[in-house]
Amino acid sequence: MTRALTAIASLVCLALAALGMTACSPLALFDAIGPRDAGGRQALKNQPFGPNPRQRLDVFVPVSAPETAPVLVFFYGGSWQSGAKEDYAFVGQALAAQGFVTVVPDYRLYPEVQFPGFLEDGAAAIAWVRDNIAAYGGDPRRIVLAGHSAGAYNAVMLGLDPHYLRSAGVDPKVVRAVAGLSGPYDFLPFDQETAQRVFGQAPDPAATQPVAFVGPHSPPAFLATGAADTVVRPRNTQSLAAKLRAARVPVQERIYPGLDHSDTLLALSVTFRSKAPALAEMAAFLQGQANPRVQAAARARP
C-alpha cells in the first residue's frame, strides 16, 4: 500500500475511534503499515490498577532518558462509551519519544458506569503511577495529565477538581500540569444524547463541568482544538482558557486553523504530524511545567 493510501486508511480509522466508533482498530493498522516514533518503546502491558477488567494500563518509556523523567498519563476519548488503550500505543510511543514516561490507562465506560466512575478510575490509575512508576524511570513527583476529547475532559477534570485524587489517596499537588486536545469543559445544559446518558443523573450538573473548578491553585494548562471542530466546539477550549487566565493560572491556548475533532489526535502520529505542531507544543509546555522552578517562576509573574 502506498503512503497516500496508508494515510487515508489511518485517517478513517482514527477518526472513527475519536468519534466513539469501533469499526476498525487504528492501532492494528498502525502496527501493520504505519511508522512509529523510534524514540519510545513499550515497557509494560496490561498492568492492573484495580479489580475490574477495564482497570488496566500500559507504560511507554523513552529509549534514551535521564535517570528520572516526568510522567505523562494520557486518557483517550470515545464519548466515555468506547475506546481501548491498545488503539493508542502510537500516542504512548510518541509521547515517550518526547521524554515522558507515558502511561495509557483503560477506564470503565458507559453503560457500566456513568459520571463520575471514569474519573474514579483515572484517579486510581494515577495512584498506581505514584506508587510504581519509579521502577520504570518516572518521577512520581512530576506527573502531568493529558487527553483527547472525552479523555481531555478526564485529564482536565482530575487536575482541576482535587477531590477525586484525594479520594484515591493522592496529593493533588503531584499533578504539575494538564493538557487537553479538543475537550469538552463547559457543556451545560446537557442537550446532546451522549451528555444526557453519561452525566444526566448527576445531582449537581454544575459539578460535572471543569470550568466550575478553576481557581488560583489550578494546575497550568495546555489547551488546543481545531477551528473546524463541530463535535466539541472550540468555545469549550476558549471558555476554560479564559477562566484560567482570569485566575492568573498559566495557560497556553492553541486553535489550529482547518483542523477538525480527530485532527488534533492524528497530529500526534508520525503519519499526520504535519497537520499541526500539537505534539511539539504540548510536550514543550508540559516539560516546562514539570520543572518546579519553571512553574514557580510562571506563577510569580504579574
ABEGO torsion letter per residue (X at the ends): XBAAAAAAAAAAAAAAAAAGBAABBAAAAAAAABBBBAABBBABBGBBABABAABBBBBBBBABBBABBBBBBBBBBGGGABEBAAAAAAAAAAAAAAGBBBBBBBBBBOAABBOAAAAAAAAAAAAAAAAAAAAAGBBAABBBBBBBEAAAAAAAAAAABAAAAAAAGBBAAABABBBBBGBBABAOBBABAAAAAAAAABABAAAABAAAABBAABBBBBBBBBAABAABBAAAAAAAAAAAAAAGBBBBBBBBBGBBAAAAAAAABAAAAAABAAAAAAAAAAAAAABAAAAAAAAABX
